Amino acid sequence: MTSTSPVPSVPAGAVAARGSVAAHLLRSLRPRQWTKNLFVFAGLIFGDKLTDPRSVGIAFAAFGVFCLLSSTVYLINDIRDREADRLHPLKSQRPIASGALPVGVATIAAVVIAAVALAGALAIGRGFFQISALYLILLGAYSFSLKHVVILDVLTLASGFVLRAAGGAIAVQVEFSHWLLLLMMLGALFLALSKRRAELVLLADNSGAHRRALDEYSPYLLDQMISVVTASTLLAYAFYTISAETRAKFGTDLLLYTVPFPLYGIFRYLYLIHRREGGGNPSDTLWEDRPTLICVALWGATVIAILYGPWR
């Protein structure tokens, strides 16, 4: 006999609440910041593998893995820093800091996403798995302690970018130029130092309450560091374009003519830092500042045209 017991109705707000939690979780994964993982494609492009469909597929898989890994780190960071973030005028609006996303849900999501990412990394290859695990350990250590150690904090952030690039190269099995690794370390340091300066200026006298390491910096000190790294980055890129290794690998020295793009891009970024109080989030700057976005797009298109054009 069929039961006639009434089916309990779901409160109207329950579905909305579930949807809201999912939306807040997605926001906490910070998909806008996945542009940082484009460093993974450096090995594909500069390893002369862009025309190999298999390598392209592997590179996209590696990109996906690093998107998951970086999102895991963002969740860990937001869980760990939720109290300090509530003192920040912008970070206080993050789902975990604001209480919109329960800590338990964020913790479970971080564990699941990390497991999926590492499984995917192992499927790509053992070397890529090792780089992925190292990235997760290093950036996890950053979230728990290294972010509070002056100088080591920015070096750790920069190392994360280098590991992305190295991981991408290992995934498609190409040897990565030492010049290119040095260039990426310096470029990432430029972004990390710029981020620290933006935080320091935004928080002013309250900076130490948000992050202890900020008390050890000053705008003048960071400007000195940024100046050194800026010059070094541009020189490293110029030397890479004209090095014997690069010319022998690609059979051209035309990469030298792409130097104006990083020149403009870095100068534009410095302009945004000093005149527009920007630089706090490189990903947001890329998406929101049209001249920067156009510069990066033109640089990428020009590099690909030079390295893979019919005149090679």
C-alpha positions in Angstrom: 0.0 0.0 0.0 1.4 3.4 -1.0 2.1 5.7 1.9 0.2 9.0 1.9 2.4 10.7 4.3 3.0 14.3 3.2 6.4 15.2 1.9 8.0 17.8 4.0 8.3 21.1 2.1 11.7 22.8 1.7 11.7 26.3 3.0 11.9 28.8 0.3 15.1 30.3 1.6 16.9 26.9 1.9 17.6 26.6 -1.8 18.7 30.2 -2.0 21.0 29.6 1.0 22.5 26.6 -0.6 23.0 28.5 -3.8 24.5 31.4 -1.9 27.0 29.1 -0.2 28.0 27.7 -3.6 28.4 31.2 -5.0 30.5 32.3 -2.0 32.7 29.2 -2.4 33.2 30.0 -6.0 34.1 33.5 -5.2 36.6 32.3 -2.6 38.3 30.2 -5.2 39.2 33.6 -6.9 38.8 32.6 -10.6 39.8 36.1 -11.6 43.2 35.4 -10.2 43.7 32.3 -12.3 45.5 34.6 -14.8 48.6 34.1 -12.7 48.6 30.5 -13.8 49.2 31.6 -17.4 52.9 31.3 -16.4 52.4 27.5 -17.0 52.2 28.1 -20.7 55.7 29.7 -20.9 57.3 26.3 -21.3 54.9 25.5 -24.2 55.5 28.7 -26.0 59.2 29.2 -25.4 59.9 25.5 -25.6 58.9 25.5 -29.3 55.9 23.1 -28.6 53.0 25.3 -29.5 52.3 23.5 -32.7 52.3 20.1 -31.0 48.6 19.3 -30.2 49.5 16.7 -27.5 51.8 19.2 -25.7 49.1 21.9 -25.9 46.6 19.5 -24.3 49.0 18.7 -21.5 49.7 22.3 -20.9 46.0 23.1 -20.5 45.7 20.2 -18.1 48.7 21.6 -16.1 47.0 25.0 -16.2 43.9 23.4 -14.7 45.9 21.7 -12.0 47.5 25.0 -10.9 44.1 26.7 -10.9 42.9 24.1 -8.4 46.2 24.3 -6.4 46.1 28.1 -6.2 42.4 28.1 -5.2 43.3 25.6 -2.4 46.0 28.1 -1.2 43.4 30.9 -1.4 41.0 29.0 0.8 43.7 28.1 3.3 44.9 31.7 3.4 41.4 33.1 3.9 40.6 30.5 6.7 43.9 31.3 8.4 43.6 35.1 8.1 39.9 35.6 8.6 40.4 37.6 11.8 43.0 39.9 10.3 41.1 40.3 7.1 38.2 41.8 9.0 40.5 44.7 9.8 41.1 45.3 6.1 38.8 47.7 4.1 38.7 45.3 1.1 39.5 41.9 2.4 36.8 42.2 5.1 34.3 41.6 2.2 35.7 38.2 1.4 33.2 35.4 2.0 35.1 33.7 4.8 36.1 36.9 6.6 32.5 38.2 6.4 31.0 34.9 7.6 29.1 34.3 4.4 31.1 31.1 3.8 31.3 28.8 6.9 34.8 27.8 7.8 33.9 24.1 7.9 32.6 24.2 4.3 35.8 26.0 3.2 38.0 23.5 5.0 36.3 20.5 3.4 36.5 22.2 0.0 40.2 22.9 0.3 40.9 19.3 1.2 38.8 17.9 -1.7 40.2 20.4 -4.3 43.8 19.7 -3.2 43.3 16.0 -3.5 41.8 16.3 -7.0 44.6 18.7 -8.1 47.4 16.3 -6.9 45.7 13.3 -8.5 45.5 15.3 -11.8 49.2 16.3 -11.4 50.2 12.7 -10.9 48.3 11.7 -14.0 50.3 14.2 -16.0 53.6 12.9 -14.7 55.8 12.3 -11.6 58.0 15.3 -12.2 54.9 17.6 -12.5 53.4 16.0 -9.4 56.6 16.8 -7.4 56.5 20.5 -8.6 52.8 20.7 -7.7 53.3 19.2 -4.3 56.2 21.6 -3.6 54.0 24.5 -4.7 51.3 23.5 -2.3 53.7 23.0 0.6 55.6 26.3 -0.1 52.5 28.4 -0.5 50.8 26.7 2.5 53.9 27.6 4.6 53.4 31.1 3.3 49.8 31.2 4.5 50.8 29.9 8.0 54.1 31.7 8.7 56.3 33.0 5.9 54.0 35.9 5.0 55.0 37.4 8.4 58.7 37.2 7.7 60.0 40.4 6.0 61.7 39.8 2.6 61.0 36.0 2.8 57.3 36.9 2.2 57.9 38.4 -1.2 60.5 35.8 -2.2 58.0 33.1 -1.4 55.3 34.7 -3.6 57.8 35.1 -6.4 58.9 31.4 -6.1 55.3 30.4 -6.6 55.3 32.0 -10.1 58.6 30.3 -10.9 57.2 26.9 -9.9 54.2 27.5 -12.2 56.6 28.1 -15.1 58.9 25.2 -14.2 55.9 22.9 -13.8 54.6 23.8 -17.2 57.9 23.1 -18.8 58.2 19.7 -17.0 54.7 18.8 -18.0 55.4 19.3 -21.8 59.0 17.9 -21.3 61.0 20.8 -22.5 64.2 22.3 -21.1 63.6 25.8 -19.6 66.1 28.5 -20.3 67.9 29.7 -17.2 67.5 33.3 -18.4 63.8 32.7 -18.6 63.6 31.4 -15.1 65.6 34.3 -13.8 63.4 36.7 -15.7 60.2 35.2 -14.2 61.7 35.3 -10.7 62.5 39.0 -11.1 59.1 39.8 -12.8 57.3 38.0 -10.0 59.3 39.9 -7.4 58.3 43.2 -9.0 54.6 42.2 -8.7 55.0 41.0 -5.1 56.9 44.1 -4.0 54.3 46.3 -5.7 51.5 44.4 -3.9 53.2 45.0 -0.5 53.6 48.8 -1.3 49.9 49.0 -2.2 48.9 47.3 1.0 51.1 49.5 3.1 49.7 52.7 1.5 46.1 51.5 1.8 46.3 50.4 5.4 48.6 53.2 6.6 49.1 53.1 10.4 46.9 50.0 10.7 49.1 47.9 8.4 50.9 46.0 11.2 47.6 44.9 12.7 46.7 43.2 9.4 50.1 41.7 8.8 53.2 41.9 11.0 55.7 42.0 8.1 54.2 45.2 6.9 55.6 47.0 10.0 59.1 46.1 8.7 58.6 47.8 5.3 58.2 51.5 4.4 57.2 53.0 1.0 60.7 54.3 0.6 62.3 50.9 1.2 59.9 49.2 -1.1 60.5 51.8 -3.8 64.2 51.1 -3.6 63.6 47.4 -4.0 61.2 47.9 -6.8 63.7 50.1 -8.6 66.4 47.4 -8.4 64.0 44.6 -9.5 62.6 46.8 -12.4 66.0 47.4 -13.9 67.0 43.8 -13.4 63.8 42.5 -15.0 64.1 44.6 -18.1 67.8 43.7 -18.5 67.2 40.0 -18.0 64.5 40.1 -20.7 66.7 42.0 -23.1 69.6 39.6 -22.6 67.3 36.6 -23.0 66.1 37.9 -26.4 69.6 38.3 -27.8 71.4 35.4 -26.0 73.1 32.8 -28.2 71.0 30.1 -26.7 67.7 31.9 -27.8 69.0 32.7 -31.3 70.2 29.1 -31.8 66.9 27.6 -30.5 64.6 29.8 -32.6 66.8 30.8 -35.5 66.0 34.5 -35.1 67.0 37.6 -33.1 63.7 39.4 -33.7 62.6 38.9 -30.1 64.7 41.9 -29.3 62.0 44.0 -30.9 59.5 42.9 -28.3 61.4 44.8 -25.5 59.2 47.9 -25.8 56.2 45.9 -24.6 57.6 45.0 -21.1 59.1 48.5 -20.9 55.6 50.0 -21.4 53.9 47.4 -19.2 56.3 47.9 -16.2 56.2 51.7 -16.5 52.4 51.6 -16.8 52.3 49.5 -13.6 54.5 51.9 -11.8 52.3 54.8 -12.9 49.2 52.9 -11.5 51.1 52.4 -8.2 52.3 55.9 -7.7 49.5 58.0 -9.4 46.4 55.8 -9.1 47.1 53.9 -5.8 46.9 50.6 -7.7 49.0 47.5 -7.8 47.4 45.7 -4.9 46.2 42.9 -7.1 48.0 42.1 -10.4 45.1 40.1 -11.7 42.6 42.9 -11.2 45.0 45.3 -12.7 45.3 43.2 -15.8 41.5 42.9 -16.3 40.6 46.4 -15.3 43.3 48.6 -16.8 42.8 48.5 -20.5 46.3 49.8 -21.6 47.9 47.0 -19.5 45.6 44.4 -21.0 46.3 45.6 -24.5 50.0 45.7 -23.9 50.1 42.1 -22.6 47.9 40.9 -25.5 50.1 42.6 -28.1 53.3 41.2 -26.5 51.9 37.7 -26.5 50.7 37.9 -30.1 54.0 39.4 -31.3 56.1 36.7 -29.5 54.0 33.9 -31.0 54.2 35.5 -34.5 58.0 35.8 -34.2 58.6 32.3 -32.9 56.1 30.5 -35.0 55.6 32.6 -38.1 56.3 31.4 -41.6 59.6 33.3 -41.8 61.4 31.0 -39.3 
